[in-house]
């Protein structure tokens, strides 16, 4: 078991994220309207709050399969129906956006939610936003790095002076509104490259590490690299931290969770796979990924508890976010999965991790 370091004394957080898919149900063939999907999504976030989950994240996509091209708008609607749950992007595609407008939108969300807004900034897993907003893919990495620096600077005060290559300069200009939180949380979404890890750690920003394939142990070097660079770059670790973001699904039994979720996951992953040259997904692979040492959190509440604690012994992370709806699932099954996570999994996991913090392994 990993040693618990002083910076990890904050309570362990468990939450959800979604890309708000708008695709036909792979079993029934029925496709919701965008309005129906939005209503269902808000109900899911409301339930997540009611059962005690800590965070809900909504991805940004600009494809016909998703409804969340403007996550902040949906999250603001969710803020009016929830009380405690933190509301974040997952991710904001910062490379093709304007950091000033991103800050203003999330500061507004922070006002609406009374201080519950966060940003997970990333480069995005798709590229549709670049031609849509007039950006050159050749500048992919430089755009993100420069805009991340500006976004972080915008938290420092009302008036900003800044110069870069890809955006007009700011000369002592005011940026409003200001958020409720003194420091609006900004996480960096990382897909698993050392450069992305160093980018987050060197800026003293928490890292949201996506693990959606392979064996989680393979990602331990990235976590170690993050902590090493963060410690060297930022003597005050107040704003650092690690979230593991993964796929999953929960049902009353392990086999039911696999059988219920596989058709939807297969459709999504095979579609993306055809675009990227991956082999088609087989059910045997999916079942293997649901094992203790696989990437996906699929199973009964007991299975999920065991897996969260197993990974915590590897990463000693502070947050876990699960995407329970990879593809279109029946709404009632998704609500049941959220309820199981909040009522059966969260209390056990938090109690055990609290013990680990109180009595760290020598």
C-alpha contacts under 8 A as a table, 3 or more apart, distances in Angstrom:
res1	aa1	res2	aa2	distance
1	X	313	X	4.73
1	X	314	X	6.83
1	X	361	X	6.64
2	X	313	X	5.56
2	X	314	X	6.41
2	X	315	X	7.33
2	X	316	X	6.28
2	X	361	X	6.98
3	X	316	X	7.78
3	X	360	X	5.75
3	X	361	X	5.46
3	X	362	X	6.80
4	X	8	X	6.47
4	X	9	X	7.89
4	X	316	X	6.89
4	X	356	X	7.39
4	X	357	X	5.97
4	X	360	X	5.53
4	X	361	X	7.46
5	X	8	X	5.61
5	X	9	X	7.51
6	X	9	X	5.78
7	X	10	X	7.51
7	X	237	X	6.42
7	X	238	X	7.05
8	X	241	X	7.68
8	X	316	X	7.93
8	X	317	X	7.72
8	X	318	X	6.64
8	X	357	X	7.86
9	X	357	X	6.50
10	X	318	X	7.41
11	X	318	X	7.30
11	X	350	X	7.60
11	X	354	X	7.24
12	X	317	X	7.91
12	X	318	X	5.01
12	X	319	X	5.72
12	X	350	X	6.30
12	X	353	X	7.10
12	X	354	X	7.86
13	X	53	X	7.75
13	X	54	X	5.74
13	X	55	X	7.48
13	X	318	X	6.31
13	X	319	X	4.56
13	X	320	X	6.34
14	X	53	X	5.94
14	X	54	X	5.63
14	X	55	X	6.70
14	X	319	X	5.78
14	X	320	X	4.93
14	X	321	X	5.92
14	X	346	X	7.06
15	X	48	X	7.98
15	X	53	X	5.32
15	X	54	X	5.30
15	X	55	X	4.42
15	X	56	X	5.66
15	X	57	X	7.94
15	X	319	X	7.82
15	X	320	X	6.27
15	X	321	X	4.67
15	X	322	X	6.42
16	X	53	X	7.88
16	X	55	X	6.30
16	X	56	X	4.91
16	X	57	X	6.19
16	X	321	X	4.81
16	X	322	X	4.69
16	X	323	X	5.75
16	X	324	X	7.22
17	X	56	X	5.43
17	X	57	X	4.18
17	X	58	X	5.51
17	X	59	X	7.37
17	X	90	X	6.72
17	X	321	X	6.26
17	X	322	X	5.94
17	X	323	X	4.97
17	X	324	X	7.60
18	X	21	X	7.90
18	X	57	X	6.35
18	X	58	X	5.09
18	X	59	X	6.14
18	X	90	X	7.71
18	X	323	X	5.58
18	X	324	X	7.45
18	X	325	X	6.75
18	X	326	X	7.91
19	X	58	X	5.87
19	X	59	X	4.75
19	X	60	X	7.01
19	X	61	X	7.41
19	X	66	X	6.58
19	X	67	X	7.94
19	X	68	X	6.75
20	X	37	X	7.62
20	X	38	X	7.97
20	X	41	X	7.11
20	X	58	X	7.39
20	X	59	X	7.58
20	X	66	X	5.50
20	X	67	X	5.82
20	X	68	X	6.11
21	X	65	X	5.69
21	X	66	X	4.46
21	X	67	X	6.65
21	X	326	X	7.88
21	X	327	X	6.01
21	X	328	X	6.18
22	X	31	X	7.30
22	X	32	X	7.02
22	X	33	X	7.87
22	X	34	X	6.94
22	X	37	X	6.94
22	X	64	X	7.54
22	X	65	X	4.94
22	X	66	X	5.01
22	X	67	X	6.46
22	X	328	X	7.01
23	X	31	X	5.99
23	X	32	X	7.69
23	X	65	X	5.71
23	X	66	X	7.75
23	X	327	X	7.21
23	X	328	X	6.04
24	X	28	X	7.88
24	X	29	X	5.20
24	X	30	X	5.20
24	X	31	X	4.14
24	X	32	X	7.30
24	X	328	X	6.63
25	X	28	X	5.51
25	X	29	X	4.85
25	X	30	X	5.35
25	X	31	X	6.19
25	X	264	X	7.23
25	X	328	X	5.36
25	X	329	X	6.44
25	X	330	X	7.40
26	X	29	X	5.51
26	X	263	X	6.16
26	X	264	X	5.89
26	X	267	X	7.28
26	X	328	X	7.36
27	X	263	X	7.24
32	X	35	X	7.94
32	X	36	X	5.85
32	X	37	X	6.01
33	X	36	X	5.15
33	X	37	X	6.22
34	X	37	X	5.11
34	X	38	X	6.14
34	X	67	X	6.68
35	X	38	X	5.10
35	X	39	X	6.29
36	X	39	X	5.12
36	X	40	X	6.22
37	X	40	X	5.09
37	X	41	X	6.09
38	X	41	X	5.02
38	X	42	X	6.27
38	X	67	X	7.67
38	X	74	X	7.94
39	X	42	X	5.26
39	X	43	X	6.31
40	X	43	X	5.04
40	X	44	X	6.22
40	X	331	X	7.05
41	X	44	X	5.03
41	X	45	X	6.34
42	X	45	X	5.14
42	X	46	X	6.10
42	X	74	X	7.73
42	X	77	X	7.61
42	X	78	X	5.80
43	X	46	X	5.01
43	X	47	X	6.16
44	X	47	X	5.18
44	X	48	X	6.17
44	X	334	X	7.90
44	X	335	X	6.32
44	X	338	X	7.65
45	X	48	X	5.00
45	X	49	X	6.36
45	X	56	X	6.79
45	X	78	X	6.66
45	X	82	X	7.83
46	X	49	X	5.23
46	X	50	X	6.33
46	X	78	X	6.94
46	X	81	X	6.15
46	X	82	X	5.69
47	X	50	X	4.89
47	X	51	X	6.20
47	X	335	X	7.45
47	X	338	X	7.31
47	X	339	X	7.42
48	X	51	X	5.45
48	X	52	X	6.45
48	X	53	X	5.41
48	X	56	X	7.72
48	X	85	X	7.70
48	X	338	X	6.26
48	X	339	X	7.41
48	X	342	X	7.17
49	X	52	X	5.33
49	X	53	X	5.63
49	X	54	X	7.33
49	X	82	X	6.06
49	X	83	X	7.02
49	X	84	X	6.41
49	X	85	X	5.26
50	X	53	X	7.66
50	X	82	X	7.79
51	X	338	X	7.95
51	X	339	X	6.36
51	X	342	X	4.88
51	X	343	X	6.22
52	X	85	X	7.65
52	X	342	X	5.77
52	X	343	X	7.83
53	X	56	X	7.94
53	X	85	X	6.51
53	X	342	X	5.89
53	X	346	X	7.63
54	X	84	X	7.44
54	X	85	X	4.97
54	X	86	X	6.07
55	X	85	X	5.25
55	X	86	X	4.53
55	X	87	X	5.95
55	X	88	X	7.34
55	X	321	X	7.65
56	X	85	X	6.84
56	X	86	X	6.21
56	X	87	X	5.19
56	X	88	X	6.24
57	X	87	X	5.96
57	X	88	X	4.58
57	X	89	X	5.03
57	X	90	X	5.10
57	X	91	X	7.94
58	X	68	X	7.32
58	X	71	X	5.88
58	X	75	X	7.63
58	X	88	X	6.48
58	X	89	X	4.84
58	X	90	X	4.97
58	X	91	X	7.13
59	X	68	X	6.58
59	X	71	X	6.60
59	X	89	X	5.63
59	X	90	X	4.18
59	X	91	X	4.99
59	X	92	X	6.92
60	X	68	X	5.45
60	X	69	X	5.07
60	X	70	X	6.53
60	X	71	X	6.03
60	X	89	X	7.26
60	X	90	X	6.91
60	X	91	X	6.03
60	X	92	X	5.87
60	X	93	X	6.75
61	X	66	X	6.41
61	X	67	X	7.59
61	X	68	X	5.92
61	X	69	X	4.98
61	X	126	X	7.75
61	X	129	X	7.87
62	X	66	X	7.24
62	X	68	X	7.62
62	X	69	X	5.35
62	X	128	X	6.18
62	X	129	X	6.25
63	X	66	X	5.92
63	X	128	X	7.25
64	X	67	X	7.42
66	X	69	X	7.57
68	X	71	X	5.17
68	X	74	X	7.69
70	X	73	X	5.82
70	X	74	X	7.21
71	X	74	X	5.34
71	X	75	X	6.05
71	X	89	X	6.52
72	X	75	X	4.96
72	X	76	X	5.96
72	X	89	X	7.34
72	X	105	X	6.77
72	X	106	X	6.80
72	X	109	X	6.76
73	X	76	X	5.15
73	X	77	X	6.45
74	X	77	X	5.08
74	X	78	X	6.25
75	X	78	X	4.83
75	X	79	X	6.06
75	X	87	X	6.39
75	X	88	X	7.66
75	X	109	X	7.42
76	X	79	X	4.91
76	X	80	X	6.79
76	X	109	X	5.57
76	X	112	X	6.48
76	X	113	X	7.12
77	X	80	X	5.56
77	X	81	X	7.06
78	X	81	X	5.20
78	X	82	X	6.26
79	X	82	X	5.29
79	X	83	X	7.31
79	X	87	X	7.62
79	X	109	X	7.90
79	X	112	X	6.58
79	X	113	X	4.98
80	X	83	X	7.93
80	X	112	X	7.34
80	X	113	X	6.99
82	X	85	X	6.77
83	X	113	X	7.99
84	X	116	X	7.59
85	X	116	X	7.07
86	X	116	X	4.64
86	X	117	X	6.01
86	X	118	X	7.22
87	X	116	X	5.93
87	X	117	X	5.01
87	X	118	X	6.09
88	X	117	X	5.80
88	X	118	X	4.50
88	X	119	X	5.26
88	X	120	X	6.65
89	X	92	X	5.64
89	X	118	X	6.96
89	X	119	X	5.31
89	X	120	X	5.43
89	X	121	X	7.68
90	X	119	X	7.61
90	X	120	X	5.56
90	X	121	X	7.59
90	X	189	X	7.81
91	X	119	X	7.45
91	X	120	X	5.03
91	X	121	X	5.45
91	X	122	X	5.62
91	X	124	X	6.88
91	X	189	X	6.72
92	X	119	X	6.98
92	X	120	X	6.06
92	X	121	X	4.86
92	X	122	X	5.93
92	X	123	X	7.90
92	X	124	X	7.55
93	X	96	X	6.15
93	X	97	X	6.66
93	X	121	X	6.35
93	X	122	X	5.35
93	X	123	X	5.29
93	X	124	X	5.25
94	X	97	X	5.01
94	X	98	X	7.12
94	X	99	X	6.97
94	X	121	X	5.90
94	X	122	X	6.00
94	X	123	X	6.22
94	X	144	X	6.13
94	X	147	X	6.82
94	X	148	X	7.33
95	X	122	X	7.60
95	X	123	X	5.77
95	X	140	X	6.72
95	X	141	X	7.80
95	X	143	X	5.12
95	X	144	X	4.43
95	X	147	X	6.79
96	X	129	X	6.21
96	X	130	X	5.67
96	X	133	X	6.47
96	X	134	X	7.98
96	X	135	X	6.33
96	X	143	X	7.76
97	X	101	X	7.75
97	X	102	X	7.22
97	X	133	X	7.76
98	X	101	X	5.41
98	X	102	X	6.19
98	X	147	X	7.55
99	X	102	X	4.87
99	X	103	X	6.01
99	X	147	X	6.03
99	X	148	X	7.50
99	X	150	X	6.51
99	X	151	X	5.17
100	X	103	X	5.18
100	X	104	X	6.19
100	X	151	X	6.93
100	X	154	X	7.44
100	X	175	X	7.31
101	X	104	X	4.98
101	X	105	X	6.05
102	X	105	X	5.23
102	X	106	X	6.23
102	X	151	X	7.91
103	X	106	X	5.30
103	X	107	X	5.86
103	X	151	X	6.76
103	X	154	X	7.24
104	X	107	X	5.03
104	X	108	X	6.09
104	X	175	X	7.44
104	X	176	X	6.29
104	X	177	X	6.21
104	X	178	X	7.68
105	X	108	X	5.09
105	X	109	X	6.28
106	X	109	X	4.72
106	X	110	X	6.01
106	X	117	X	6.47
106	X	118	X	7.22
106	X	119	X	7.34
106	X	179	X	7.83
107	X	110	X	4.88
107	X	111	X	6.34
107	X	117	X	7.55
107	X	177	X	6.26
107	X	178	X	5.83
107	X	179	X	4.36
107	X	180	X	7.54
107	X	184	X	7.57
108	X	111	X	5.05
108	X	112	X	6.29
108	X	177	X	6.69
108	X	178	X	7.87
108	X	179	X	6.78
109	X	112	X	5.05
109	X	113	X	6.01
109	X	116	X	7.97
109	X	117	X	6.01
110	X	113	X	5.16
110	X	114	X	5.71
110	X	115	X	4.72
110	X	116	X	5.71
110	X	117	X	4.71
110	X	118	X	7.96
110	X	179	X	5.54
110	X	180	X	6.02
110	X	181	X	7.43
111	X	114	X	5.07
111	X	115	X	6.28
111	X	179	X	6.02
111	X	180	X	5.87
112	X	115	X	7.91
113	X	116	X	5.44
113	X	117	X	6.91
114	X	180	X	6.47
115	X	179	X	7.24
115	X	180	X	5.09
115	X	181	X	5.47
117	X	184	X	7.23
117	X	185	X	7.51
118	X	184	X	6.38
118	X	185	X	4.99
118	X	186	X	6.12
118	X	187	X	7.81
119	X	184	X	7.91
119	X	185	X	6.25
119	X	186	X	4.82
119	X	187	X	6.06
120	X	186	X	5.81
120	X	187	X	4.49
120	X	188	X	5.44
120	X	189	X	5.89
120	X	208	X	7.50
121	X	148	X	7.68
121	X	186	X	6.95
121	X	187	X	6.11
121	X	188	X	5.00
121	X	189	X	5.77
122	X	144	X	7.57
122	X	188	X	5.95
122	X	189	X	4.81
122	X	190	X	7.07
123	X	140	X	7.69
123	X	141	X	7.78
123	X	144	X	6.38
123	X	189	X	7.81
124	X	127	X	7.23
126	X	129	X	7.75
127	X	130	X	5.79
127	X	131	X	7.92
127	X	137	X	7.97
128	X	131	X	6.26
128	X	132	X	6.39
129	X	132	X	4.90
129	X	133	X	6.00
130	X	133	X	5.52
130	X	134	X	5.87
130	X	135	X	4.78
130	X	136	X	6.49
130	X	137	X	6.62
131	X	134	X	4.88
131	X	135	X	5.89
131	X	136	X	7.30
132	X	135	X	7.87
135	X	139	X	7.82
136	X	139	X	5.65
136	X	140	X	7.10
137	X	140	X	4.92
139	X	142	X	5.36
139	X	143	X	5.66
140	X	143	X	5.53
140	X	144	X	6.64
141	X	144	X	5.33
141	X	145	X	6.31
142	X	145	X	5.20
142	X	146	X	6.10
143	X	146	X	5.45
143	X	147	X	6.01
143	X	166	X	6.92
144	X	147	X	5.22
144	X	148	X	5.88
145	X	148	X	5.23
145	X	149	X	6.43
145	X	199	X	7.80
146	X	149	X	5.28
146	X	150	X	6.54
146	X	164	X	6.95
146	X	166	X	7.89
147	X	150	X	5.05
147	X	151	X	6.10
148	X	151	X	5.04
148	X	152	X	6.19
149	X	152	X	5.29
149	X	153	X	6.23
150	X	153	X	4.98
150	X	154	X	6.22
150	X	162	X	7.37
151	X	154	X	5.23
151	X	155	X	7.18
152	X	155	X	5.67
152	X	156	X	7.54
152	X	186	X	7.57
153	X	156	X	5.49
153	X	160	X	7.71
154	X	157	X	6.50
154	X	158	X	7.55
154	X	160	X	6.77
154	X	175	X	7.62
155	X	183	X	6.09
155	X	184	X	6.68
156	X	183	X	7.87
157	X	160	X	7.03
158	X	173	X	7.87
158	X	174	X	5.20
158	X	175	X	5.55
158	X	176	X	7.06
158	X	178	X	7.30
159	X	172	X	5.24
159	X	173	X	4.97
159	X	174	X	4.21
159	X	175	X	6.36
160	X	170	X	6.32
160	X	171	X	6.56
160	X	172	X	4.86
160	X	173	X	5.29
160	X	174	X	6.33
160	X	175	X	7.38
161	X	169	X	7.54
161	X	170	X	4.93
161	X	171	X	4.49
161	X	172	X	4.73
161	X	173	X	6.78
162	X	169	X	5.68
162	X	170	X	5.00
162	X	171	X	6.58
163	X	167	X	7.84
163	X	168	X	7.31
163	X	169	X	4.61
163	X	170	X	6.50
164	X	167	X	6.15
164	X	168	X	7.37
164	X	169	X	6.57
165	X	168	X	7.87
170	X	173	X	6.02
175	X	178	X	7.53
179	X	182	X	7.04
179	X	184	X	6.82
181	X	184	X	5.59
186	X	205	X	6.71
186	X	206	X	7.26
187	X	200	X	7.92
187	X	205	X	5.86
187	X	206	X	4.89
187	X	207	X	5.59
187	X	208	X	6.43
188	X	200	X	5.87
188	X	205	X	6.72
188	X	206	X	6.33
188	X	207	X	5.01
188	X	208	X	5.91
189	X	207	X	6.12
189	X	208	X	4.73
189	X	209	X	6.17
189	X	210	X	7.42
190	X	193	X	7.25
190	X	196	X	5.85
190	X	197	X	6.56
190	X	207	X	6.70
190	X	208	X	5.91
190	X	209	X	4.89
190	X	210	X	6.24
191	X	196	X	7.70
191	X	209	X	6.13
191	X	210	X	5.31
191	X	211	X	7.59
192	X	196	X	7.28
192	X	197	X	7.49
192	X	209	X	6.97
192	X	210	X	7.14
192	X	219	X	7.51
192	X	222	X	7.26
193	X	196	X	5.44
193	X	197	X	6.48
193	X	222	X	7.84
194	X	197	X	5.03
194	X	198	X	6.16
194	X	222	X	6.62
194	X	225	X	7.79
195	X	198	X	5.21
195	X	199	X	6.14
196	X	199	X	5.00
196	X	200	X	6.45
197	X	200	X	5.43
197	X	201	X	6.21
197	X	207	X	7.38
197	X	222	X	6.68
197	X	225	X	7.25
197	X	226	X	5.76
198	X	201	X	5.05
198	X	202	X	5.71
198	X	225	X	7.44
198	X	226	X	6.32
198	X	229	X	6.58
199	X	202	X	5.55
199	X	203	X	6.46
200	X	203	X	5.50
200	X	204	X	6.42
200	X	205	X	5.19
200	X	206	X	6.62
200	X	207	X	6.15
200	X	226	X	7.69
201	X	204	X	5.10
201	X	205	X	5.91
201	X	206	X	7.20
201	X	207	X	7.52
201	X	226	X	5.37
201	X	227	X	7.20
201	X	229	X	5.65
201	X	230	X	4.49
201	X	233	X	7.49
201	X	240	X	7.49
202	X	205	X	7.67
202	X	229	X	6.05
202	X	230	X	5.68
202	X	233	X	5.43
202	X	234	X	7.35
203	X	230	X	7.80
203	X	233	X	7.51
203	X	234	X	7.83
204	X	230	X	6.04
204	X	233	X	7.23
204	X	234	X	5.97
204	X	237	X	7.20
204	X	239	X	6.24
204	X	240	X	5.70
205	X	239	X	5.84
205	X	240	X	5.16
205	X	241	X	7.50
206	X	239	X	6.24
206	X	240	X	4.21
206	X	241	X	4.43
206	X	242	X	5.80
206	X	243	X	7.81
207	X	240	X	7.41
207	X	241	X	6.21
207	X	242	X	4.98
207	X	243	X	6.19
208	X	242	X	5.91
208	X	243	X	4.52
208	X	244	X	5.91
208	X	245	X	6.55
209	X	242	X	7.22
209	X	243	X	6.01
209	X	244	X	5.06
209	X	245	X	5.94
210	X	244	X	6.04
210	X	245	X	4.71
210	X	246	X	6.02
211	X	214	X	7.82
211	X	216	X	6.82
211	X	219	X	7.86
211	X	244	X	6.79
211	X	245	X	6.09
211	X	246	X	5.27
211	X	295	X	6.29
212	X	245	X	7.79
212	X	246	X	5.27
212	X	247	X	6.05
212	X	295	X	5.55
212	X	296	X	6.57
213	X	216	X	7.95
213	X	289	X	7.45
213	X	294	X	7.48
213	X	295	X	5.22
213	X	296	X	7.47
214	X	218	X	7.51
214	X	289	X	7.65
214	X	294	X	6.49
214	X	295	X	6.01
215	X	218	X	5.70
215	X	219	X	7.79
215	X	293	X	5.94
215	X	294	X	5.18
215	X	295	X	5.81
216	X	219	X	5.54
216	X	220	X	7.30
216	X	293	X	6.75
216	X	294	X	6.71
216	X	295	X	5.93
216	X	311	X	7.43
217	X	220	X	5.38
217	X	293	X	7.93
217	X	314	X	7.05
218	X	221	X	7.08
219	X	222	X	5.44
219	X	223	X	6.76
220	X	223	X	5.13
220	X	224	X	6.22
220	X	314	X	7.01
220	X	315	X	6.51
221	X	224	X	4.99
221	X	225	X	5.98
222	X	225	X	5.00
222	X	226	X	6.10
223	X	226	X	5.07
223	X	227	X	6.33
223	X	242	X	7.81
223	X	315	X	6.73
224	X	227	X	5.25
224	X	228	X	6.14
225	X	228	X	5.11
225	X	229	X	6.12
226	X	229	X	5.39
226	X	230	X	5.90
227	X	230	X	5.07
227	X	231	X	5.99
228	X	231	X	5.30
228	X	232	X	6.32
229	X	232	X	5.08
229	X	233	X	5.95
230	X	233	X	5.16
230	X	234	X	5.58
230	X	235	X	7.92
230	X	237	X	7.46
230	X	240	X	7.41
231	X	234	X	5.48
231	X	235	X	5.89
231	X	237	X	7.27
232	X	235	X	6.86
234	X	237	X	6.26
236	X	239	X	7.91
237	X	240	X	5.32
241	X	317	X	7.10
241	X	318	X	6.32
242	X	317	X	5.08
242	X	318	X	5.65
242	X	319	X	6.50
243	X	317	X	6.06
243	X	318	X	6.00
243	X	319	X	4.41
243	X	320	X	5.46
243	X	321	X	7.15
244	X	317	X	7.23
244	X	319	X	6.38
244	X	320	X	4.95
244	X	321	X	6.33
245	X	320	X	5.93
245	X	321	X	4.73
245	X	322	X	5.84
245	X	323	X	7.66
246	X	295	X	7.05
246	X	296	X	6.40
246	X	297	X	7.27
246	X	320	X	7.89
246	X	321	X	6.50
246	X	322	X	5.11
246	X	323	X	6.22
247	X	295	X	7.60
247	X	296	X	5.21
247	X	297	X	6.20
247	X	298	X	7.96
247	X	322	X	5.46
247	X	323	X	4.72
247	X	324	X	6.21
247	X	326	X	7.05
248	X	296	X	5.20
248	X	297	X	4.13
248	X	298	X	4.74
248	X	322	X	6.02
248	X	323	X	5.90
248	X	324	X	4.97
248	X	325	X	7.69
248	X	326	X	7.94
249	X	257	X	6.04
249	X	258	X	7.75
249	X	261	X	6.62
249	X	297	X	6.31
249	X	298	X	4.65
249	X	299	X	6.58
249	X	323	X	7.80
249	X	324	X	4.85
249	X	325	X	7.27
249	X	337	X	6.65
250	X	253	X	7.97
250	X	254	X	7.73
250	X	257	X	5.42
250	X	297	X	7.80
250	X	298	X	5.78
250	X	299	X	5.24
250	X	300	X	5.57
250	X	301	X	6.55
250	X	304	X	7.68
250	X	324	X	7.72
250	X	337	X	4.89
250	X	338	X	7.85
250	X	340	X	7.01
250	X	341	X	7.25
251	X	254	X	6.76
251	X	256	X	6.03
251	X	257	X	4.71
251	X	299	X	6.34
251	X	300	X	5.35
251	X	301	X	7.29
251	X	333	X	7.99
251	X	336	X	7.38
251	X	337	X	5.85
251	X	340	X	7.43
252	X	256	X	6.92
252	X	257	X	7.34
252	X	299	X	7.91
252	X	300	X	5.30
252	X	301	X	7.10
253	X	256	X	5.26
253	X	257	X	6.30
253	X	299	X	6.29
253	X	300	X	4.61
253	X	301	X	7.93
254	X	257	X	5.19
254	X	258	X	6.37
254	X	298	X	7.06
254	X	299	X	3.86
254	X	300	X	4.69
254	X	303	X	7.31
255	X	258	X	5.12
255	X	259	X	6.03
255	X	299	X	6.99
256	X	259	X	5.08
256	X	260	X	5.83
256	X	299	X	7.67
257	X	260	X	5.31
257	X	261	X	6.08
257	X	298	X	6.12
257	X	299	X	5.20
257	X	300	X	6.92
258	X	261	X	5.49
258	X	262	X	5.74
258	X	286	X	7.89
258	X	287	X	6.91
258	X	298	X	6.47
258	X	299	X	6.74
259	X	262	X	5.65
259	X	263	X	7.55
260	X	263	X	7.09
261	X	264	X	5.74
261	X	265	X	6.25
261	X	325	X	7.94
261	X	326	X	7.97
261	X	329	X	7.19
262	X	265	X	5.08
262	X	266	X	5.84
262	X	283	X	7.08
262	X	286	X	7.25
263	X	266	X	5.23
263	X	267	X	6.40
264	X	267	X	5.37
264	X	268	X	6.53
264	X	326	X	6.54
264	X	327	X	4.71
264	X	328	X	5.76
264	X	329	X	6.56
265	X	268	X	5.32
265	X	269	X	6.01
265	X	326	X	5.28
265	X	327	X	5.52
266	X	269	X	5.28
266	X	270	X	5.79
266	X	281	X	6.07
266	X	282	X	7.71
267	X	270	X	5.38
267	X	271	X	6.16
267	X	327	X	7.16
268	X	271	X	5.25
268	X	272	X	6.32
268	X	326	X	7.01
268	X	327	X	5.72
269	X	272	X	5.17
269	X	273	X	5.74
269	X	280	X	7.89
269	X	281	X	7.08
270	X	273	X	4.66
270	X	274	X	6.06
270	X	278	X	7.74
270	X	279	X	7.74
270	X	280	X	5.46
270	X	281	X	6.33
271	X	274	X	5.30
271	X	275	X	6.69
272	X	275	X	5.16
272	X	276	X	6.29
273	X	276	X	5.03
273	X	277	X	5.50
273	X	278	X	4.37
273	X	279	X	6.57
273	X	280	X	6.86
274	X	277	X	5.34
274	X	278	X	6.27
274	X	279	X	7.84
274	X	280	X	8.00
275	X	278	X	7.95
281	X	285	X	6.76
281	X	286	X	7.40
282	X	285	X	5.38
282	X	286	X	6.56
283	X	286	X	4.93
283	X	287	X	6.12
284	X	287	X	5.13
284	X	288	X	6.21
285	X	288	X	5.06
285	X	289	X	6.21
286	X	289	X	5.07
286	X	290	X	6.46
287	X	290	X	5.13
287	X	291	X	6.85
288	X	291	X	5.36
288	X	294	X	6.44
289	X	293	X	7.54
289	X	294	X	4.12
289	X	295	X	5.42
289	X	296	X	5.40
290	X	293	X	7.86
290	X	294	X	5.54
290	X	295	X	6.79
290	X	296	X	5.03
290	X	297	X	5.97
290	X	298	X	5.18
290	X	299	X	7.06
291	X	294	X	5.10
291	X	296	X	7.80
292	X	303	X	7.88
292	X	306	X	7.60
292	X	307	X	5.63
292	X	310	X	7.73
293	X	307	X	7.87
297	X	304	X	5.96
297	X	307	X	7.10
297	X	322	X	7.75
298	X	303	X	7.63
298	X	304	X	6.96
299	X	302	X	7.80
299	X	303	X	5.41
299	X	304	X	6.26
300	X	303	X	5.09
300	X	304	X	6.35
301	X	304	X	5.12
301	X	305	X	6.15
301	X	340	X	6.63
301	X	341	X	6.92
301	X	344	X	6.16
301	X	345	X	5.67
302	X	305	X	5.10
302	X	306	X	6.20
302	X	345	X	7.35
303	X	306	X	5.25
303	X	307	X	6.23
304	X	307	X	5.08
304	X	308	X	6.06
304	X	345	X	6.99
305	X	308	X	5.31
305	X	309	X	6.27
305	X	345	X	5.71
305	X	348	X	7.22
305	X	349	X	6.11
306	X	309	X	5.38
306	X	310	X	6.05
307	X	310	X	4.92
307	X	311	X	6.14
308	X	311	X	5.27
308	X	312	X	6.08
308	X	349	X	7.38
309	X	312	X	4.91
309	X	313	X	6.27
309	X	349	X	6.88
309	X	353	X	7.66
310	X	313	X	5.30
310	X	314	X	6.79
311	X	314	X	5.01
311	X	315	X	6.11
311	X	316	X	7.73
312	X	315	X	5.16
312	X	316	X	4.73
312	X	317	X	6.06
313	X	316	X	5.81
317	X	320	X	7.83
323	X	326	X	6.45
324	X	334	X	7.28
324	X	337	X	7.66
325	X	328	X	6.41
325	X	329	X	6.24
325	X	334	X	7.14
329	X	333	X	7.07
329	X	334	X	6.55
330	X	333	X	5.49
330	X	334	X	6.43
331	X	334	X	5.15
331	X	335	X	6.19
332	X	335	X	5.11
332	X	336	X	6.21
333	X	336	X	5.03
333	X	337	X	6.21
334	X	337	X	5.02
334	X	338	X	6.32
335	X	338	X	5.12
335	X	339	X	6.22
336	X	339	X	5.01
336	X	340	X	6.17
337	X	340	X	5.13
337	X	341	X	6.20
338	X	341	X	5.12
338	X	342	X	6.25
339	X	342	X	5.25
339	X	343	X	5.93
339	X	344	X	7.91
340	X	343	X	5.33
340	X	344	X	5.23
340	X	345	X	6.69
341	X	344	X	5.76
341	X	345	X	4.91
341	X	346	X	6.16
342	X	345	X	6.05
342	X	346	X	5.29
342	X	347	X	7.57
343	X	346	X	6.41
343	X	347	X	6.86
344	X	347	X	6.58
344	X	348	X	7.15
345	X	348	X	5.68
345	X	349	X	6.19
346	X	349	X	5.26
346	X	350	X	5.97
347	X	350	X	5.40
347	X	351	X	6.13
348	X	351	X	5.30
348	X	352	X	6.27
349	X	352	X	5.27
349	X	353	X	6.13
350	X	353	X	5.20
350	X	354	X	5.96
351	X	354	X	5.16
351	X	355	X	6.45
352	X	355	X	5.16
352	X	356	X	6.50
353	X	356	X	4.91
353	X	357	X	6.29
354	X	357	X	5.12
354	X	358	X	6.20
355	X	358	X	5.02
355	X	359	X	6.05
356	X	359	X	5.20
356	X	360	X	5.39
356	X	361	X	7.63
357	X	360	X	5.60
